[in-house]
């Protein structure tokens, strides 16, 4: 089941991934896991963390995503 929050996190990941890699990742949902490019699976929390890491690669600034 995906909520608006899940969709927002996935969209932010796609946009940030595109900025870093020049292509959009293939993202699918399999139960409570998110599958990226057909192999790596993540929870929504881990995908949020990966998005912050990718943002850091773009800006060089630490993004405190945990509130």
N, CA, C and O of each residue as an XYZ file, in Angstrom:
268
protein
N       0.841     -1.179      0.000
C       0.000      0.000      0.000
C       0.889      1.246      0.000
O       1.796      1.371      0.823
N       0.625      2.145     -0.911
C       1.396      3.384     -0.938
C       0.498      4.552     -0.566
O      -0.667      4.621     -0.958
N       1.062      5.448      0.186
C       0.352      6.647      0.603
C       0.932      7.830     -0.157
O       1.896      7.682     -0.907
N       0.346      8.995      0.038
C       0.891     10.202     -0.581
C       2.322     10.441     -0.112
O       3.163     10.902     -0.884
N       2.597     10.128      1.155
C       3.942     10.282      1.692
C       4.928      9.392      0.930
O       6.007      9.839      0.541
N       4.547      8.137      0.722
C       5.402      7.212     -0.026
C       5.653      7.739     -1.440
O       6.786      7.739     -1.920
N       4.597      8.181     -2.092
C       4.743      8.693     -3.455
C       5.655      9.918     -3.488
O       6.444     10.080     -4.419
N       5.551     10.770     -2.489
C       6.398     11.963     -2.416
C       7.865     11.569     -2.237
O       8.739     12.122     -2.905
N       8.137     10.628     -1.349
C       9.516     10.181     -1.123
C      10.077      9.548     -2.391
O      11.220      9.816     -2.761
N       9.289      8.714     -3.061
C       9.733      8.071     -4.301
C      10.006      9.111     -5.377
O      11.005      9.013     -6.089
N       9.135     10.102     -5.504
C       9.330     11.154     -6.502
C      10.589     11.965     -6.215
O      11.343     12.282     -7.135
N      10.822     12.303     -4.958
C      12.035     13.044     -4.595
C      13.274     12.222     -4.925
O      14.269     12.760     -5.410
N      13.214     10.913     -4.662
C      14.351     10.037     -4.992
C      14.597     10.034     -6.494
O      15.734     10.178     -6.942
N      13.517      9.870     -7.280
C      13.666      9.849     -8.745
C      14.306     11.138     -9.261
O      15.222     11.099    -10.082
N      13.821     12.268     -8.778
C      14.342     13.558     -9.253
C      15.808     13.742     -8.863
O      16.615     14.201     -9.671
N      16.145     13.389     -7.637
C      17.520     13.551     -7.166
C      18.444     12.569     -7.872
O      19.556     12.934     -8.252
N      18.003     11.333     -8.052
C      18.783     10.325     -8.766
C      19.074     10.813    -10.184
O      20.189     10.666    -10.684
N      18.057     11.396    -10.827
C      18.230     11.915    -12.189
C      19.286     13.022    -12.230
O      20.110     13.059    -13.143
N      19.264     13.908    -11.262
C      20.247     14.999    -11.223
C      21.662     14.462    -11.096
O      22.590     15.015    -11.687
N      21.838     13.401    -10.340
C      23.171     12.840    -10.117
C      23.617     11.957    -11.280
O      24.774     12.025    -11.696
N      22.715     11.130    -11.810
C      23.089     10.103    -12.772
C      22.672     10.371    -14.216
O      23.089      9.649    -15.122
N      21.856     11.397    -14.439
C      21.447     11.720    -15.807
C      20.380     10.810    -16.372
O      20.098     10.868    -17.569
N      19.790      9.986    -15.560
C      18.679      9.115    -15.976
C      17.803      8.826    -14.769
O      18.255      8.877    -13.625
N      16.542      8.522    -15.045
C      15.641      8.171    -13.948
C      15.796      6.698    -13.607
O      15.977      5.871    -14.501
N      15.727      6.364    -12.333
C      15.786      4.952    -11.955
C      14.441      4.278    -12.224
O      13.404      4.941    -12.237
N      14.459      2.971    -12.438
C      13.207      2.209    -12.513
C      12.823      1.868    -11.078
O      13.554      1.162    -10.384
N      11.700      2.361    -10.647
C      11.256      2.159     -9.266
C       9.905      1.444     -9.286
O       8.955      1.896     -9.925
N       9.843      0.319     -8.574
C       8.586     -0.407     -8.418
C       8.384     -0.705     -6.937
O       9.326     -0.670     -6.147
N       7.150     -0.995     -6.582
C       6.822     -1.290     -5.193
C       6.433     -2.761     -5.100
O       5.588     -3.250     -5.851
N       7.067     -3.448     -4.165
C       6.801     -4.870     -3.948
C       6.490     -5.054     -2.468
O       7.395     -5.224     -1.651
N       5.221     -5.019     -2.133
C       4.824     -5.103     -0.728
C       5.268     -3.862      0.023
O       4.889     -2.746     -0.332
N       6.068     -4.056      1.059
C       6.574     -2.934      1.854
C       7.967     -2.510      1.428
O       8.595     -1.682      2.089
N       8.453     -3.066      0.338
C       9.797     -2.758     -0.147
C       9.698     -2.013     -1.475
O       8.749     -2.201     -2.237
N      10.683     -1.172     -1.738
C      10.769     -0.434     -2.991
C      11.952     -1.007     -3.762
O      13.072     -1.064     -3.252
N      11.692     -1.427     -4.988
C      12.710     -2.051     -5.822
C      13.238     -0.992     -6.781
O      12.468     -0.348     -7.494
N      14.564     -0.813     -6.795
C      15.201      0.179     -7.655
C      16.011     -0.549     -8.719
O      16.862     -1.381     -8.405
N      15.739     -0.228     -9.972
C      16.427     -0.809    -11.123
C      16.389     -2.335    -11.131
O      17.323     -2.982    -11.603
N      15.311     -2.901    -10.609
C      15.088     -4.328    -10.706
C      15.880     -5.211     -9.763
O      15.735     -6.433     -9.807
N      16.721     -4.627     -8.905
C      17.510     -5.512     -8.045
C      17.566     -5.053     -6.594
O      17.222     -5.835     -5.707
N      17.975     -3.848     -6.317
C      18.119     -3.382     -4.935
C      16.746     -3.083     -4.343
O      15.922     -2.429     -4.983
N      16.496     -3.561     -3.118
C      15.229     -3.278     -2.450
C      15.480     -2.494     -1.165
O      16.441     -2.744     -0.438
N      14.594     -1.546     -0.908
C      14.745     -0.656      0.236
C      13.405     -0.432      0.907
O      12.352     -0.577      0.287
N      13.457     -0.075      2.187
C      12.262      0.405      2.875
C      12.108      1.885      2.517
O      13.025      2.486      1.959
N      10.976      2.462      2.830
C      10.749      3.878      2.530
C      11.726      4.749      3.316
O      12.184      5.772      2.806
N      12.050      4.362      4.541
C      13.012      5.117      5.345
C      14.402      5.107      4.729
O      15.084      6.132      4.711
N      14.820      3.958      4.228
C      16.131      3.851      3.601
C      16.153      4.655      2.294
O      17.167      5.278      1.978
N      15.063      4.652      1.538
C      15.011      5.431      0.299
C      15.127      6.917      0.613
O      15.761      7.667     -0.129
N      14.521      7.333      1.702
C      14.633      8.727      2.142
C      16.076      9.066      2.498
O      16.567     10.145      2.166
N      16.750      8.142      3.173
C      18.159      8.325      3.517
C      19.032      8.389      2.254
O      19.942      9.214      2.169
N      18.756      7.528      1.290
C      19.509      7.543      0.034
C      19.312      8.854     -0.722
O      20.244      9.364     -1.344
N      18.101      9.394     -0.666
C      17.832     10.680     -1.307
C      18.674     11.775     -0.676
O      19.230     12.619     -1.379
N      18.771     11.765      0.646
C      19.592     12.757      1.350
C      21.059     12.612      0.959
O      21.757     13.611      0.789
N      21.527     11.384      0.816
C      22.914     11.141      0.410
C      23.163     11.655     -1.007
O      24.199     12.262     -1.279
N      22.219     11.413     -1.898
C      22.366     11.916     -3.268
C      22.367     13.445     -3.297
O      23.133     14.055     -4.042
N      21.498     14.064     -2.475
C      21.484     15.525     -2.398
C      22.838     16.050     -1.926
O      23.331     17.065     -2.419
N      23.429     15.345     -0.969
C      24.739     15.733     -0.463
C      25.773     15.673     -1.584
O      26.660     16.524     -1.650
N      25.671     14.686     -2.460
C      26.596     14.581     -3.587
C      26.443     15.766     -4.531
O      27.415     16.180     -5.163
N      25.245     16.315     -4.634
C      25.000     17.461     -5.520
C      25.487     18.754     -4.866
O      26.187     19.546     -5.497
N      25.120     18.964     -3.615
C      25.359     20.261     -2.962
C      26.588     20.293     -2.095
O      27.147     21.362     -1.851
N      27.027     19.129     -1.620
C      28.143     19.094     -0.688
C      27.739     19.437      0.725
O      28.585     19.512      1.616
N      26.429     19.649      0.944
C      25.925     19.991      2.264
C      25.205     18.813      2.882
O      24.521     18.059      2.190
N      25.359     18.658      4.178
C      24.655     17.596      4.888
C      23.184     17.984      5.013
O      22.867     19.096      5.436
N      22.294     17.077      4.649
C      20.852     17.309      4.732
C      20.318     16.512      5.916
O      20.250     15.285      5.855
N      19.948     17.183      6.967
C      19.423     16.499      8.150
C      17.967     16.151      7.877
O      17.072     16.963      8.113
N      17.734     14.942      7.380
C      16.395     14.543      7.017
C      15.630     14.002      8.207
O      14.409     13.863      8.140
N      16.309     13.697      9.279
C      15.623     13.202     10.475
C      15.173     14.371     11.331
O      15.973     15.228     11.707
N      13.916     14.394     11.626
C      13.414     15.490     12.464
C      12.810     14.937     13.735
O      12.331     15.700     14.574
